[in-house]
Structures are given as structure tokens and as C-alpha cells.
Amino acid sequence: MSALALPRATLRALGLAVIVAAGAHVGYLPLWTSVLVPAAVGLRLALGRPPGRWLLLPLVLGAFAAVLLQFRTFSGTTAGGTLFAAMLALKFLESRDTRDAGLLACLAYFYATAIFLSTQAIAMAAYVLASLGVTTWALTLLAAPAGGPPPRVRARRAALLLVQAVPVMLVLFVLFPRIPGPLWGVGGESTSARTGLSDTMSPGAISRLTESSEVAFRVQFADAPPPPGRRYWRGPVLWAFDGRTWSRGERRVEATPPPEPAGATSEYELILEPHRRRWVFGLDLPLPGDSGTTRGSGYDLRAQERVHSVRRYELRSLLDYRLEPQLPTPVAGVRSSCPPASRPRPGAWRGSGPRPAPRRAAWSSARSRGCASGPSSTR
């Protein structure tokens, strides 16, 4: 065995560190990544040496193809994390010497802490701390692989090293500048539009449209999830139109009566990805709670401030409900308003269109009055 060869005990310790680091991402990344990492570790330990290129090259190409087919991109928290997990597993599979072992330890450190891009729960922080301890313990084996102290002494040294790093962590926490949003978003928002939701929408004004496959939010239901047909998620409601741009346009949020429960409710935990807006997704029909959200006049939820980081909300929604039979006058006036440029067409529709059904007569009447009377009646 050469001086740079990787001892088997060190390889086993690094394999444990990589598996523990990957365990933090179970439930946040595709299931096949949770299987790939321990499978690669087990295969490398079983072979006793790295496999040949005849196996590594197809695995690398297969991993890239799997990520691209599932996410259609390599960027983003979920797609990038999945690709990183696959490359970490393949790096362990082809590890040969102490240089590879040092690189694996650095990758395990990074991969364990990358879970904070998805969740910042206290329990997950404790798990990540334990993962860092396991990786540091593996490094003590790398520093003195043979003839060193027993495992218990090495574990104490690893814990001491973590404790010694706490002052540096506190200094960085206090002095390091906090940049809102991800690092790749520094410099302002992109000038090209993406498919998704915003506080305004101008049809025909988007000249360059790219499709984003990034995760918008994650949900964990307290009980059994509702059937697929009832999983409608209410986001921002845009019902004010000035002839060119749709916007929220709400002025009297308190004027909308609360919904009347008519059946079951659903409680769930929503983890919202940063989107630099204030709106929060809610299962239709969401109720305001103690999680820092308020109800808009479109029965949508809004955060108290813009969402620049991953947020966690405990929410409750009505699966069966009844809304008000007739809109209050202030709300009906604003919601049924039309810009001056659009009055001729609604006016012609009002004169020649079919008579509305009785249950929608009040709404159609309010809408036609608002479109015909001009902007003064909407204020």
C-alpha cells in the first residue's frame, strides 16, 4: 500500500459521513438520490477499489440525464441539489487516495449544510450539527489512519474541534453581511420574465419568456391530504384592470365578509420558497392564523413582509364553505369596474348579450353598471 493510498477504515468513516449528510435531504430531494448515495458507498466498499471507466462513465451520463429529464434544468435549489447528490455518490465511488478523501470530507460538510436552503427547523439544525461531527471524526482518521488513538478519543477530539469553531461562527454571523435572496440573485431581479405569479400582469408586454421549474412551495398535511380534485391552491388574486395591467387593486380589505364554514377543514404546514413578494399560497379556501399572515379581499393570504428567505407557515383551510350571497357595495363597485377604454365593448355586450341566470343576476348587473358609468363610480 503506497503512502497516499486510502485505508479501508478511513474509507468506511467517510462513507458514514456521506450517508449521514445525505440523510438530511430525505424528503426534500427525489427518492432515487436517497438510494443512490448509500448504494455507491456500499458498492465501493464491496469492491475494495474504484470500478473501471466502463461503469463510471455510464453512471455519470445516467445521472446527468436523470436530472435533466426530471427537472429540465440543472439550476435551482432542488435540481442543483439533486445533481450535487449524484456527483457526490459518484465521487465516492471513484475515490482512490487521501486527496480524494479530503475532497469528500469538504463535500460532505457542504452537502449537510445545503439543507438550510430548504428548511431551517431547529430539529434539522441539530441533525446537521451531528452530521458535521461525524465528518470531523472521519477527518481525524484521515489525519492519523494507523496507530492512532481509539475511536472514543477521536470522537472527543472531533467534538472539541466543533466547539472551538463556535467563536468563529459567531463572529461571521454578526459581521458577515446578509444579502436578501440567493447569492445568484445579487444585482437585481432578472429582466426577463418567467412563468409564475406576480403582483401585476400585463398581457402582451412580455417579449422574452423563460420557463422556471423551481419548487414554489412544499406542503405537509397534518392528516390525510384531500383528494387531487380539491387541491386548488389560491395565490394572489388580480381583479383591478386599468386597460393595460392587471393588479390587486384592493383598498377595503375589511369590507369582504369572512366565509361561512360548511364542512371539513384541513391543517397543514407550508414551506414557501423565496419569491420577493408578500403573497402566500393557501389551500382553497385559506384562513388567516397566527403564522404571520393576513387575509386579502380576494380570500388570499399575504405575509407581513416580502418573502426573501424560506418561510414556514402553519395554515388551516376550509374545504367546504359558503361565501356571501351578495357582495357589499364598496367591494362590488371596485371589483366590477372597467377602464374607460373598455366601456364600448361591455356596453355592446350588455345590450345584445343573453339574459344572465337568476343566481348571477346581481353580479352581472353590478358589473354592467360599473363598466357603463365610468371611473368615477369605482372610487
C-alpha positions in Angstrom: 0.0 0.0 0.0 1.5 3.3 -1.0 1.7 6.4 1.3 -1.2 8.1 -0.5 -3.4 5.0 -0.6 -6.7 5.3 1.2 -7.0 3.0 4.3 -10.2 1.0 4.5 -11.1 2.3 8.0 -10.9 5.8 6.7 -13.0 4.9 3.7 -15.7 3.4 5.9 -15.7 6.5 8.1 -16.1 8.8 5.1 -18.8 6.6 3.8 -20.7 7.0 7.0 -20.2 10.8 6.9 -21.5 11.0 3.3 -24.6 8.8 4.1 -25.4 10.9 7.2 -25.1 14.2 5.2 -27.4 12.8 2.5 -29.9 11.8 5.2 -30.7 15.4 5.8 -32.1 15.7 2.3 -34.5 12.8 2.5 -38.0 14.1 1.7 -36.6 17.3 0.0 -34.9 15.7 -3.0 -36.1 12.8 -5.2 -36.2 9.4 -3.6 -33.6 7.9 -6.1 -30.9 10.2 -4.7 -31.5 8.8 -1.2 -30.9 5.4 -2.7 -28.0 6.3 -4.9 -25.7 7.6 -2.2 -25.7 4.6 0.2 -25.7 2.3 -2.9 -22.5 3.9 -4.2 -20.9 3.7 -0.7 -21.8 0.1 -0.4 -20.5 -0.8 -3.9 -17.2 1.0 -3.3 -16.6 -0.8 0.0 -17.6 -4.2 -1.5 -15.3 -3.8 -4.5 -12.4 -2.7 -2.4 -11.2 -0.5 -5.3 -12.7 2.0 -7.6 -14.6 0.5 -10.6 -13.3 1.0 -14.1 -14.4 3.6 -16.6 -16.7 1.1 -18.2 -19.0 1.6 -15.2 -18.2 5.1 -14.1 -18.9 6.8 -17.5 -22.4 5.3 -17.9 -23.3 6.2 -14.3 -22.2 9.8 -14.8 -24.1 10.2 -18.1 -27.1 8.5 -16.5 -27.1 10.8 -13.5 -27.0 13.9 -15.8 -29.8 12.5 -17.9 -31.9 11.7 -14.9 -31.7 15.2 -13.5 -32.3 16.8 -16.9 -35.3 14.6 -17.6 -36.9 15.2 -14.2 -36.2 19.0 -13.9 -35.3 20.1 -17.4 -32.6 22.2 -15.9 -29.5 22.0 -13.7 -30.1 25.3 -11.8 -32.3 25.9 -8.8 -32.3 24.5 -5.3 -33.9 21.2 -6.0 -32.4 20.4 -9.4 -28.9 21.6 -8.3 -29.2 19.7 -5.0 -30.1 16.5 -6.9 -27.2 16.9 -9.3 -24.8 17.5 -6.4 -26.0 14.4 -4.6 -25.5 12.3 -7.7 -22.0 13.7 -8.2 -21.1 13.2 -4.5 -22.1 9.5 -4.8 -20.1 9.0 -7.9 -17.1 10.8 -6.4 -17.1 8.4 -3.5 -17.3 5.5 -5.9 -14.1 6.6 -7.8 -12.2 7.7 -4.7 -8.6 6.3 -4.6 -6.3 8.2 -2.2 -6.1 10.7 0.6 -6.6 13.6 -1.7 -9.9 12.2 -2.7 -10.7 11.6 0.9 -10.1 15.3 1.8 -12.3 16.4 -1.0 -15.1 14.0 0.1 -15.0 15.5 3.6 -15.3 19.0 2.2 -18.2 17.9 0.0 -19.9 16.2 3.0 -19.6 19.4 5.0 -21.2 21.4 2.2 -23.9 18.9 1.4 -25.0 18.7 5.0 -25.4 22.5 5.4 -27.1 22.9 2.0 -30.3 21.6 3.6 -30.8 25.1 5.1 -31.7 26.2 1.6 -34.9 24.2 2.0 -35.6 24.3 5.8 -34.3 26.0 8.9 -36.1 24.0 11.5 -34.4 23.5 14.9 -34.5 19.7 14.7 -32.8 19.9 11.3 -30.1 22.2 12.7 -29.4 19.6 15.4 -29.2 16.8 12.8 -26.8 18.9 10.7 -24.6 19.5 13.7 -24.4 15.8 14.3 -23.5 15.3 10.6 -20.7 17.8 10.9 -19.4 15.9 14.0 -19.4 12.6 12.0 -17.5 14.2 9.2 -14.9 15.8 11.6 -14.5 12.4 13.2 -13.7 10.9 9.8 -11.1 13.6 9.3 -9.3 12.6 12.5 -9.0 9.1 10.9 -7.6 10.7 7.7 -5.0 12.7 9.7 -3.8 9.6 11.7 -5.1 6.5 10.0 -2.9 3.8 11.7 -1.7 3.5 15.2 -3.7 6.5 16.5 -6.0 6.9 19.5 -9.1 4.7 20.0 -12.4 5.8 18.4 -13.7 7.3 21.7 -10.8 9.6 21.9 -11.2 10.6 18.3 -14.8 11.4 18.9 -13.9 13.7 21.8 -11.4 15.5 19.6 -14.0 16.0 16.9 -16.4 17.4 19.4 -13.6 19.7 20.7 -12.9 21.0 17.2 -16.6 21.8 16.7 -16.7 23.7 20.0 -13.5 25.7 19.0 -15.2 26.7 15.8 -18.2 28.3 17.6 -16.5 31.7 18.3 -15.6 31.9 14.6 -19.2 31.1 13.7 -20.5 33.8 16.0 -18.1 36.4 14.5 -19.2 35.5 11.0 -22.9 35.6 12.0 -22.6 39.1 13.4 -20.2 40.7 11.0 -20.9 39.0 7.7 -23.3 41.0 5.5 -26.7 39.4 5.0 -27.8 39.5 1.4 -31.5 39.2 0.8 -32.3 36.3 -1.5 -29.9 33.8 -3.0 -26.3 34.7 -4.0 -27.1 34.1 -7.7 -29.8 36.8 -7.5 -27.4 39.6 -6.4 -27.6 42.6 -8.7 -31.3 42.8 -9.0 -34.1 40.8 -10.5 -33.8 39.3 -13.9 -35.0 41.5 -16.7 -36.6 38.5 -18.5 -40.0 37.3 -17.3 -40.7 33.8 -16.1 -43.8 31.8 -15.9 -45.3 32.1 -12.5 -47.2 34.5 -10.3 -46.6 38.2 -9.7 -48.4 41.2 -8.1 -49.2 42.5 -11.6 -49.7 41.1 -15.1 -49.6 42.9 -18.4 -50.7 40.7 -21.3 -48.7 41.3 -24.4 -45.9 43.2 -22.6 -43.6 40.2 -22.1 -41.2 39.9 -25.0 -38.9 37.2 -23.5 -40.4 34.4 -21.5 -38.5 31.6 -19.8 -40.0 28.7 -18.0 -39.0 28.1 -14.4 -39.2 24.6 -13.0 -38.1 25.6 -9.5 -40.1 24.5 -6.5 -42.6 27.1 -5.3 -43.6 25.6 -2.0 -43.8 22.3 -0.1 -46.7 21.1 2.0 -47.1 18.5 4.7 -50.7 17.8 5.8 -51.5 17.0 9.5 -53.9 14.4 8.4 -54.6 12.6 5.1 -54.3 15.0 2.2 -57.5 16.0 0.4 -58.3 14.3 -2.9 -56.5 15.7 -6.0 -59.6 17.4 -7.2 -59.7 19.6 -4.1 -56.1 20.6 -4.1 -56.6 24.0 -5.6 -54.0 26.5 -4.2 -55.1 30.1 -4.0 -52.3 32.6 -4.7 -52.5 36.4 -5.5 -55.9 37.5 -6.8 -55.7 40.1 -9.6 -59.1 41.8 -10.3 -58.2 45.5 -11.0 -57.6 46.4 -14.6 -56.6 49.8 -16.0 -56.8 48.9 -19.6 -53.3 47.5 -19.8 -52.2 45.9 -16.5 -54.0 43.7 -14.0 -53.2 44.3 -10.3 -54.5 43.5 -6.9 -56.2 46.9 -6.6 -57.6 46.3 -3.1 -58.5 49.3 -0.9 -61.0 47.9 1.5 -59.8 44.5 2.7 -62.0 44.6 5.8 -65.1 45.0 3.6 -65.1 41.4 2.4 -67.2 39.2 4.8 -65.4 36.1 6.1 -66.5 32.8 4.6 -69.0 30.6 6.3 -67.7 27.0 7.2 -69.9 24.3 5.6 -67.8 21.2 6.2 -64.4 19.8 6.8 -61.2 21.8 7.4 -57.6 20.9 6.6 -54.5 21.8 8.6 -51.1 21.7 7.0 -47.5 23.1 7.2 -46.4 25.1 4.2 -42.7 25.8 3.4 -42.6 28.7 1.0 -39.6 29.3 -1.2 -38.4 33.0 -1.5 -40.1 34.9 -4.3 -39.6 38.6 -3.1 -43.3 39.2 -2.9 -45.8 39.1 0.0 -48.3 36.6 -1.2 -48.6 33.1 0.4 -50.2 30.1 -1.2 -53.1 28.5 0.7 -55.3 25.5 0.0 -58.7 26.9 -1.1 -60.1 28.5 1.0 -57.3 29.6 3.4 -58.0 31.1 6.8 -55.7 33.7 8.4 -54.0 32.4 11.5 -51.2 33.1 13.9 -48.4 32.4 11.4 -47.9 36.0 10.4 -50.4 36.1 7.5 -53.4 38.3 6.8 -56.4 37.8 4.5 -56.9 39.9 1.4 -60.2 40.9 -0.1 -59.8 38.1 -2.7 -59.6 35.5 0.1 -55.9 35.1 -0.5 -53.1 35.2 2.1 -50.4 37.8 2.5 -47.2 37.8 4.6 -46.4 40.8 6.8 -43.2 41.4 4.8 -41.7 40.3 1.5 -40.5 36.7 1.5 -36.7 36.9 0.9 -35.9 33.5 2.5 -37.5 30.2 3.0 -40.5 30.6 5.3 -42.6 28.1 7.3 -46.3 28.6 7.9 -48.9 26.7 9.9 -52.1 27.1 8.0 -55.7 26.0 8.0 -58.2 25.9 5.1 -61.9 25.3 4.6 -62.6 22.5 2.2 -66.3 23.2 2.3 -67.6 26.8 2.6 -70.2 29.3 1.6 -69.3 32.9 0.5 -71.5 35.9 0.9 -74.7 35.8 -1.3 -74.3 39.4 -2.3 -71.1 41.5 -2.5 -71.0 44.6 -0.2 -71.4 47.8 -2.2 -67.8 49.1 -1.8 -66.3 45.7 -2.9 -68.8 45.2 -5.7 -68.1 48.7 -7.0 -64.3 48.2 -7.2 -64.5 44.6 -8.5 -66.9 45.4 -11.3 -65.1 48.5 -12.5 -63.7 48.7 -16.0 -61.3 51.3 -17.5 -62.8 54.0 -19.8 -61.2 52.5 -22.9 -63.0 49.3 -22.4 -66.5 50.8 -22.0 -67.8 50.4 -25.6 -67.3 46.6 -25.7 -69.0 45.9 -22.4 -71.8 48.3 -23.3 -72.5 46.4 -26.5 -72.4 43.1 -24.6 -74.9 44.5 -22.1 -77.3 45.4 -24.8 -77.1 42.3 -27.0 -75.9 39.6 -24.7 -78.2 36.9 -23.3 -80.0 37.5 -20.0 -77.9 36.2 -17.1 -79.1 33.4 -14.9 -81.0 34.5 -11.8 -78.3 33.4 -9.4 -75.8 35.6 -11.2 -78.1 38.5 -12.0 -76.8 40.6 -9.1 -73.2 40.1 -10.1 -73.8 40.8 -13.8 -75.9 43.9 -13.0 -73.2 45.3 -10.8 -70.5 44.6 -13.4 -72.5 46.2 -16.3 -73.3 49.3 -14.2 -69.6 49.7 -13.3 -68.4 49.3 -16.9 -71.0 51.8 -18.2 -70.8 54.5 -15.6 -67.0 55.3 -16.0 -64.2 55.6 -13.5 -66.0 58.0 -11.1 -68.3 55.2 -9.9 -65.3 53.0 -8.9 -63.8 55.3 -6.3 
